[in-house]
Amino acid sequence: MFHKNLRELPPFGDTLGMDWVESVEDQVRVRLCPSDRVRLSKSVDAYHPGAILATLDNACGWCIRQHPRYTDGTSMATLNLRVDLLERAPMTGPLLVTARCDSYDGEVAHVRGEARYEDSQHMVATVQATFMLGTPNLPREALETASQETFR
Amino acid sequence: MNEGTRLDRLKAIIDSDAYAKTLGLDVELRGDSVRTITNTTEDLVGNVNLPALHGGVVGSLLMLTAALQLNVQMAEDERATLLDIDVDYLRSGRVIQTFGSATLIRKGRRAATLAARLWQEDEQRPIASGRMSFLLQRSEEAPLTLV
């Protein structure tokens, strides 16, 4: 799942209806469309901040694979993430989340991004995140088994 | 408001929050302390190889746990809007039952700051912690939302 050209959504991306749009140089764009699954509440027709955070996180992870130094197959996990919600975002149209990798040193990647309305480009949220690279990418049990076999 | 009424109010807010229901969030109240319980499913996974919960799920559970705790400590005519969230991911979240609690750090007239944490099998081994700021406004007419 950690391949440069693989655009397969994680299960939660499918659950929310995220949509990979494009990769341009060091940036990735992901769309989030209005739906009941991402609605703030029955009475407020706005994007849920949790859905915006999840789309920002997803785009941040994807954009690391666009960095020129990214080695295909390198796994990663979010270390920390900060989201600023600039205003409540009514579901008047799709949001376009853009993320770009500012630095990549083999251990850690630093990423920034934002969520804007696709039509007006009006910004509703920003994100700044740090990802650890080369994190375990097998279940703990499988890693323990592999480790035991190494020492046999 | 007694504990049963407050819990009913929290459950009604969750019921009106489709996203919280997508996550499978539920809540318990012990005195003034909120505890969230989430029966996670494969739909919430971010890394299918481990498998691990999506970072967005973890962040969302932290924000919703904090929002529920804040709701317990707000006046009935107060409304909270999430301004920002800082999440530290401490361990990968497995697809098992996940618990959350939050602490009100400060509540002023216009803003509140909370800290929240999530854990799974062992409360002493949190999978994530977070800090959130909320804007507070007084309005009985505005619909009550969590974040």
Boltz contact constraints between the chains, C-beta under 6 A:
constraints:
  - contact:
      token1: [A, 10]
      token2: [B, 46]
      max_distance: 6.0
  - contact:
      token1: [A, 10]
      token2: [B, 54]
      max_distance: 6.0
  - contact:
      token1: [A, 11]
      token2: [B, 42]
      max_distance: 6.0
  - contact:
      token1: [A, 11]
      token2: [B, 43]
      max_distance: 6.0
  - contact:
      token1: [A, 11]
      token2: [B, 45]
      max_distance: 6.0
  - contact:
      token1: [A, 12]
      token2: [B, 44]
      max_distance: 6.0
  - contact:
      token1: [A, 12]
      token2: [B, 46]
      max_distance: 6.0
  - contact:
      token1: [A, 12]
      token2: [B, 54]
      max_distance: 6.0
  - contact:
      token1: [A, 12]
      token2: [B, 57]
      max_distance: 6.0
  - contact:
      token1: [A, 15]
      token2: [B, 43]
      max_distance: 6.0
  - contact:
      token1: [A, 36]
      token2: [B, 18]
      max_distance: 6.0
  - contact:
      token1: [A, 37]
      token2: [B, 22]
      max_distance: 6.0
  - contact:
      token1: [A, 39]
      token2: [B, 18]
      max_distance: 6.0
  - contact:
      token1: [A, 40]
      token2: [B, 145]
      max_distance: 6.0
  - contact:
      token1: [A, 41]
      token2: [B, 16]
      max_distance: 6.0
  - contact:
      token1: [A, 41]
      token2: [B, 17]
      max_distance: 6.0
  - contact:
      token1: [A, 41]
      token2: [B, 145]
      max_distance: 6.0
  - contact:
      token1: [A, 42]
      token2: [B, 16]
      max_distance: 6.0
  - contact:
      token1: [A, 43]
      token2: [B, 143]
      max_distance: 6.0
  - contact:
      token1: [A, 44]
      token2: [B, 143]
      max_distance: 6.0
  - contact:
      token1: [A, 44]
      token2: [B, 145]
      max_distance: 6.0
  - contact:
      token1: [A, 48]
      token2: [B, 19]
      max_distance: 6.0
  - contact:
      token1: [A, 49]
      token2: [B, 82]
      max_distance: 6.0
  - contact:
      token1: [A, 49]
      token2: [B, 147]
      max_distance: 6.0
  - contact:
      token1: [A, 50]
      token2: [B, 19]
      max_distance: 6.0
  - contact:
      token1: [A, 50]
      token2: [B, 60]
      max_distance: 6.0
  - contact:
      token1: [A, 51]
      token2: [B, 19]
      max_distance: 6.0
  - contact:
      token1: [A, 53]
      token2: [B, 56]
      max_distance: 6.0
  - contact:
      token1: [A, 53]
      token2: [B, 59]
      max_distance: 6.0
  - contact:
      token1: [A, 54]
      token2: [B, 56]
      max_distance: 6.0
  - contact:
      token1: [A, 57]
      token2: [B, 55]
      max_distance: 6.0
  - contact:
      token1: [A, 57]
      token2: [B, 56]
      max_distance: 6.0
  - contact:
      token1: [A, 78]
      token2: [B, 55]
      max_distance: 6.0
  - contact:
      token1: [A, 78]
      token2: [B, 89]
      max_distance: 6.0
  - contact:
      token1: [A, 79]
      token2: [B, 89]
      max_distance: 6.0
  - contact:
      token1: [A, 80]
      token2: [B, 88]
      max_distance: 6.0
  - contact:
      token1: [A, 81]
      token2: [B, 87]
      max_distance: 6.0
  - contact:
      token1: [A, 82]
      token2: [B, 86]
      max_distance: 6.0
  - contact:
      token1: [A, 83]
      token2: [B, 85]
      max_distance: 6.0
  - contact:
      token1: [A, 84]
      token2: [B, 84]
      max_distance: 6.0
  - contact:
      token1: [A, 85]
      token2: [B, 82]
      max_distance: 6.0
  - contact:
      token1: [A, 137]
      token2: [B, 49]
      max_distance: 6.0
  - contact:
      token1: [A, 139]
      token2: [B, 50]
      max_distance: 6.0
